[in-house]
Amino acid sequence: MSVKPSAFIASAVLLSIVSRQRLAS
């Protein structure tokens, strides 16, 4: 298995950004 943890972290960060954008608006 060549699963890159960076990809999982990137998705988590992206979700946090989207949630912040929704809360801000």
C-alpha positions as CSV (number, residue, x, y, z in Angstrom):
1,M,0.0,0.0,0.0
2,S,1.4,3.4,-1.0
3,V,-1.0,5.6,0.8
4,K,0.3,9.1,1.3
5,P,-0.7,10.7,4.6
6,S,-0.2,14.1,3.1
7,A,-3.2,13.5,0.9
8,F,-5.4,12.8,3.9
9,I,-4.0,15.9,5.7
10,A,-4.7,18.0,2.6
11,S,-8.3,16.8,2.5
12,A,-8.8,17.5,6.2
13,V,-7.4,21.0,5.8
14,L,-9.6,21.6,2.8
15,L,-12.7,20.6,4.7
16,S,-11.7,22.9,7.6
17,I,-11.3,25.8,5.2
18,V,-14.7,25.1,3.6
19,S,-16.4,24.9,7.0
20,R,-14.8,28.2,8.0
21,Q,-16.0,29.8,4.7
22,R,-19.6,28.6,5.4
23,L,-19.5,29.8,9.0
24,A,-18.1,33.2,8.0
25,S,-20.8,33.8,5.3
